[in-house]
Amino acid sequence: QVQLVESGGGLVQAGGSLRLSCEVSGRTFSSYTMGWFRQAPGKEREFVAAISWSGGHTDYADSVKGRFTISRDNAKNTVYLQMNSLKPEDTAIYYCAADFSIGVKRPVYEYDYWGQGTQVTVSS
């Protein structure tokens, strides 16, 4: 039983920054990979970034490399997504997710628990 709650979404102009947070409760005594995904209207949910339990391994979608940074603070049971140089195409609902299987993975179906999402809107 794991609960995830995202926060930090909002409206920002192109070129601006936002930091998303995801607080995890429940099964926090076990290791898990955390991922960020996003879904725009009419599109499939897509991978954004993921981070291993230790933070030693990270993975980013090509579309966000160099602009987004994923990090985690296990003492706070929180995962972050720092988003810089935002573009209108980054507009989407952003979801955090937890994966209790081994390895850092990209597919949506690999993740076991999901937050309810937070809206990010980037205006031009």
Accessible surface in RSA format (square Angstrom, percent):
REM  Atomic radii and reference values for relative SASA: ProtOr
REM  Chains: A
REM  Algorithm: Lee & Richards
REM  Probe-radius: 1.40
REM  Slices: 20
REM RES _ NUM      All-atoms   Total-Side   Main-Chain    Non-polar    All polar
REM                ABS   REL    ABS   REL    ABS   REL    ABS   REL    ABS   REL
RES GLN A   1   165.50  92.5 129.49  94.6  36.00  85.7  49.19 104.7 116.31  88.2
RES VAL A   2    13.49   8.9   0.01   0.0  13.48  32.5   0.01   0.0  13.48  36.5
RES GLN A   3    73.19  40.9  69.11  50.5   4.09   9.7  52.71 112.2  20.48  15.5
RES LEU A   4     9.62   5.4   0.42   0.3   9.20  23.1   0.42   0.3   9.20  24.8
RES VAL A   5    99.25  65.3  95.34  86.3   3.91   9.4  96.87  84.2   2.38   6.5
RES GLU A   6    16.75   9.6   1.84   1.4  14.92  35.5   0.00   0.0  16.75  13.7
RES SER A   7    60.04  50.7  55.63  74.2   4.41  10.1  40.13  85.4  19.91  27.9
RES GLY A   8    37.73  46.5   0.00   N/A  37.73  46.5  24.60  67.5  13.13  29.4
RES GLY A   9    29.11  35.9   0.00   N/A  29.11  35.9   1.80   4.9  27.31  61.2
RES GLY A  10    29.22  36.0   0.00   N/A  29.22  36.0  29.16  80.0   0.06   0.1
RES LEU A  11   133.14  74.1 101.20  72.4  31.94  80.3 101.20  71.1  31.94  85.9
RES VAL A  12    24.46  16.1  19.10  17.3   5.36  12.9  24.46  21.3   0.00   0.0
RES GLN A  13   139.01  77.7 136.13  99.5   2.88   6.9  36.71  78.1 102.30  77.6
RES ALA A  14    49.15  45.2  26.57  41.0  22.58  51.4  26.75  37.7  22.40  59.3
RES GLY A  15    56.05  69.1   0.00   N/A  56.05  69.1  29.82  81.8  26.24  58.8
RES GLY A  16    22.40  27.6   0.00   N/A  22.40  27.6  21.34  58.6   1.06   2.4
RES SER A  17    56.87  48.1  37.23  49.7  19.64  45.2  21.78  46.4  35.09  49.2
RES LEU A  18    33.09  18.4  28.40  20.3   4.68  11.8  33.09  23.2   0.00   0.0
RES ARG A  19   133.27  56.0 118.54  60.4  14.74  35.1  29.02  39.7 104.26  63.2
RES LEU A  20     0.00   0.0   0.00   0.0   0.00   0.0   0.00   0.0   0.00   0.0
RES SER A  21    21.51  18.2  21.47  28.7   0.05   0.1  12.32  26.2   9.20  12.9
RES CYS A  22     0.00   0.0   0.00   0.0   0.00   0.0   0.00   0.0   0.00   0.0
RES GLU A  23   107.12  61.5 104.71  79.2   2.41   5.7  21.02  40.7  86.10  70.3
RES VAL A  24     2.20   1.4   0.28   0.3   1.92   4.6   0.28   0.2   1.92   5.2
RES SER A  25    53.43  45.1  50.72  67.7   2.71   6.2  40.70  86.7  12.73  17.8
RES GLY A  26    43.63  53.8   0.00   N/A  43.63  53.8  23.03  63.2  20.60  46.1
RES ARG A  27    91.17  38.3  89.52  45.6   1.65   3.9  15.93  21.8  75.24  45.6
RES THR A  28    31.22  22.2  22.84  23.2   8.38  20.0   1.45   1.9  29.77  45.0
RES PHE A  29   175.06  87.6 136.17  84.3  38.89 101.2 146.95  89.1  28.11  80.4
RES SER A  30    29.10  24.6  23.67  31.6   5.42  12.5  15.17  32.3  13.93  19.5
RES SER A  31    66.49  56.2  54.37  72.6  12.11  27.9  17.86  38.0  48.62  68.1
RES TYR A  32     7.13   3.3   2.69   1.5   4.44  11.6   4.59   3.4   2.54   3.1
RES THR A  33     8.51   6.1   7.42   7.5   1.10   2.6   0.00   0.0   8.51  12.9
RES MET A  34     0.00   0.0   0.00   0.0   0.00   0.0   0.00   0.0   0.00   0.0
RES GLY A  35     0.09   0.1   0.00   N/A   0.09   0.1   0.00   0.0   0.09   0.2
RES TRP A  36     0.01   0.0   0.01   0.0   0.00   0.0   0.00   0.0   0.01   0.0
RES PHE A  37     0.00   0.0   0.00   0.0   0.00   0.0   0.00   0.0   0.00   0.0
RES ARG A  38    14.22   6.0  14.21   7.2   0.01   0.0   2.78   3.8  11.44   6.9
RES GLN A  39    57.33  32.1  54.12  39.6   3.21   7.6  10.64  22.7  46.69  35.4
RES ALA A  40    22.95  21.1  19.14  29.5   3.80   8.6  19.75  27.8   3.20   8.5
RES PRO A  41   125.20  91.2  97.03  88.4  28.17 102.4 109.12  90.1  16.07  99.9
RES GLY A  42    91.92 113.3   0.00   N/A  91.92 113.3  45.19 124.0  46.72 104.6
RES LYS A  43   144.68  70.6 131.80  80.9  12.88  30.7  83.66  75.3  61.02  65.0
RES GLU A  44   154.00  88.4 141.60 107.1  12.40  29.5  58.42 113.0  95.58  78.0
RES ARG A  45    71.94  30.2  56.22  28.7  15.71  37.4  11.04  15.1  60.90  36.9
RES GLU A  46    82.08  47.1  77.91  58.9   4.17   9.9  30.00  58.0  52.08  42.5
RES PHE A  47    21.47  10.7  12.66   7.8   8.82  22.9  12.66   7.7   8.82  25.2
RES VAL A  48     0.60   0.4   0.43   0.4   0.17   0.4   0.60   0.5   0.00   0.0
RES ALA A  49     0.00   0.0   0.00   0.0   0.00   0.0   0.00   0.0   0.00   0.0
RES ALA A  50     0.00   0.0   0.00   0.0   0.00   0.0   0.00   0.0   0.00   0.0
RES ILE A  51     5.85   3.3   5.85   4.4   0.00   0.0   5.85   4.2   0.00   0.0
RES SER A  52    14.79  12.5  14.79  19.7   0.00   0.0  14.79  31.5   0.00   0.0
RES TRP A  53    84.52  33.9  81.98  39.7   2.54   6.0  56.05  29.9  28.47  46.2
RES SER A  54    93.20  78.8  55.31  73.8  37.89  87.3  48.54 103.4  44.67  62.6
RES GLY A  55    29.50  36.4   0.00   N/A  29.50  36.4   9.91  27.2  19.59  43.9
RES GLY A  56    60.54  74.7   0.00   N/A  60.54  74.7  32.01  87.8  28.53  63.9
RES HIS A  57   126.63  69.2 123.43  85.8   3.20   8.2  74.85  77.1  51.78  60.2
RES THR A  58    66.83  47.5  36.49  37.0  30.34  72.3  13.04  17.5  53.79  81.3
RES ASP A  59    36.95  25.9  34.64  34.5   2.31   5.5  12.11  28.5  24.84  24.8
RES TYR A  60    37.84  17.7  36.83  21.0   1.02   2.7  30.03  22.6   7.82   9.6
RES ALA A  61    14.67  13.5  14.44  22.3   0.23   0.5  14.67  20.7   0.00   0.0
RES ASP A  62   115.33  80.8  93.39  93.0  21.93  51.9  36.70  86.4  78.62  78.4
RES SER A  63    63.63  53.8  42.33  56.5  21.30  49.1  49.21 104.8  14.42  20.2
RES VAL A  64     0.40   0.3   0.40   0.4   0.00   0.0   0.40   0.3   0.00   0.0
RES LYS A  65   114.28  55.8  94.29  57.9  19.99  47.6  53.48  48.1  60.80  64.8
RES GLY A  66    87.60 108.0   0.00   N/A  87.60 108.0  43.46 119.3  44.14  98.9
RES ARG A  67    29.80  12.5  25.16  12.8   4.64  11.0  24.47  33.4   5.33   3.2
RES PHE A  68     5.90   3.0   0.00   0.0   5.90  15.4   0.00   0.0   5.90  16.9
RES THR A  69    74.32  52.9  73.36  74.4   0.96   2.3  44.79  60.2  29.53  44.6
RES ILE A  70     5.51   3.1   0.00   0.0   5.51  13.3   0.00   0.0   5.51  15.0
RES SER A  71    47.90  40.5  47.08  62.8   0.82   1.9  33.10  70.5  14.80  20.7
RES ARG A  72    33.69  14.1   6.00   3.1  27.69  65.9   5.95   8.1  27.74  16.8
RES ASP A  73    47.16  33.0  42.96  42.8   4.20   9.9  15.23  35.9  31.93  31.8
RES ASN A  74    50.73  35.0  36.23  35.0  14.50  34.9  20.03  48.2  30.70  29.7
RES ALA A  75   101.04  92.9  56.21  86.7  44.83 102.0  69.03  97.2  32.01  84.8
RES LYS A  76   134.37  65.6 117.86  72.3  16.50  39.3  73.10  65.8  61.26  65.3
RES ASN A  77    47.42  32.7  46.36  44.8   1.06   2.6   2.42   5.8  45.01  43.5
RES THR A  78    16.31  11.6  14.21  14.4   2.10   5.0   5.89   7.9  10.43  15.8
RES VAL A  79     2.58   1.7   2.58   2.3   0.00   0.0   2.58   2.2   0.00   0.0
RES TYR A  80    33.68  15.7  33.68  19.2   0.00   0.0  19.30  14.5  14.38  17.7
RES LEU A  81     0.00   0.0   0.00   0.0   0.00   0.0   0.00   0.0   0.00   0.0
RES GLN A  82    57.18  32.0  56.99  41.7   0.18   0.4  28.01  59.6  29.17  22.1
RES MET A  83     0.00   0.0   0.00   0.0   0.00   0.0   0.00   0.0   0.00   0.0
RES ASN A  84    58.92  40.6  58.92  56.9   0.00   0.0  15.49  37.3  43.43  42.0
RES SER A  85    59.01  49.9  54.92  73.3   4.09   9.4  18.49  39.4  40.53  56.8
RES LEU A  86     2.02   1.1   0.00   0.0   2.02   5.1   0.00   0.0   2.02   5.4
RES LYS A  87    86.66  42.3  86.28  52.9   0.38   0.9  40.36  36.3  46.30  49.3
RES PRO A  88    55.44  40.4  48.44  44.2   7.00  25.4  48.69  40.2   6.75  41.9
RES GLU A  89   120.48  69.2  94.67  71.6  25.81  61.4  60.77 117.5  59.71  48.8
RES ASP A  90     0.10   0.1   0.10   0.1   0.00   0.0   0.00   0.0   0.10   0.1
RES THR A  91    38.68  27.5  35.07  35.6   3.62   8.6  33.20  44.6   5.48   8.3
RES ALA A  92     1.98   1.8   1.28   2.0   0.70   1.6   1.98   2.8   0.00   0.0
RES ILE A  93    63.83  36.3  63.66  47.4   0.18   0.4  63.66  45.8   0.18   0.5
RES TYR A  94     0.00   0.0   0.00   0.0   0.00   0.0   0.00   0.0   0.00   0.0
RES TYR A  95    26.74  12.5  26.74  15.2   0.00   0.0   7.54   5.7  19.20  23.7
RES CYS A  96     0.02   0.0   0.02   0.0   0.00   0.0   0.02   0.1   0.00   0.0
RES ALA A  97     0.00   0.0   0.00   0.0   0.00   0.0   0.00   0.0   0.00   0.0
RES ALA A  98     0.00   0.0   0.00   0.0   0.00   0.0   0.00   0.0   0.00   0.0
RES ASP A  99     0.06   0.0   0.06   0.1   0.00   0.0   0.00   0.0   0.06   0.1
RES PHE A 100    38.80  19.4  11.49   7.1  27.31  71.1  12.56   7.6  26.24  75.1
RES SER A 101    52.23  44.1  35.11  46.9  17.12  39.4  43.83  93.3   8.40  11.8
RES ILE A 102   168.55  95.9 151.91 113.2  16.64  40.1 157.08 113.1  11.47  31.1
RES GLY A 103    38.94  48.0   0.00   N/A  38.94  48.0  31.20  85.6   7.74  17.3
RES VAL A 104    47.49  31.3  17.79  16.1  29.71  71.6  17.79  15.5  29.71  80.6
RES LYS A 105    49.84  24.3  45.74  28.1   4.10   9.8  49.16  44.2   0.68   0.7
RES ARG A 106   103.06  43.3  99.82  50.9   3.24   7.7  42.91  58.6  60.15  36.5
RES PRO A 107    48.43  35.3  37.95  34.6  10.48  38.1  48.43  40.0   0.00   0.0
RES VAL A 108    55.63  36.6  50.99  46.2   4.64  11.2  50.99  44.3   4.64  12.6
RES TYR A 109   178.81  83.5 146.06  83.1  32.75  85.2 118.84  89.3  59.97  73.9
RES GLU A 110    49.06  28.2  42.83  32.4   6.23  14.8   2.57   5.0  46.49  38.0
RES TYR A 111    11.50   5.4   0.00   0.0  11.50  29.9   0.00   0.0  11.50  14.2
RES ASP A 112    80.38  56.3  51.16  50.9  29.23  69.1  17.06  40.1  63.33  63.2
RES TYR A 113    63.83  29.8  61.05  34.7   2.78   7.2  37.28  28.0  26.55  32.7
RES TRP A 114    71.80  28.8  44.46  21.5  27.34  64.2  33.70  18.0  38.10  61.8
RES GLY A 115     6.97   8.6   0.00   N/A   6.97   8.6   0.31   0.9   6.66  14.9
RES GLN A 116   173.23  96.9 148.32 108.4  24.91  59.3  54.99 117.0 118.24  89.7
RES GLY A 117    22.88  28.2   0.00   N/A  22.88  28.2   0.50   1.4  22.38  50.1
RES THR A 118    19.55  13.9  13.89  14.1   5.66  13.5   8.20  11.0  11.35  17.2
RES GLN A 119    86.17  48.2  77.51  56.6   8.65  20.6  50.32 107.1  35.85  27.2
RES VAL A 120     0.00   0.0   0.00   0.0   0.00   0.0   0.00   0.0   0.00   0.0
RES THR A 121    46.68  33.2  46.68  47.3   0.00   0.0  34.94  46.9  11.74  17.7
RES VAL A 122     7.05   4.6   0.00   0.0   7.05  17.0   0.00   0.0   7.05  19.1
RES SER A 123    45.07  38.1  38.66  51.6   6.41  14.8  36.30  77.3   8.77  12.3
RES SER A 124   135.15 114.2  64.91  86.6  70.23 161.8  48.25 102.8  86.89 121.7
END  Absolute sums over single chains surface
CHAIN  1 A     6359.6       4787.3       1572.3       3328.6       3031.0
END  Absolute sums over all chains
TOTAL          6359.6       4787.3       1572.3       3328.6       3031.0
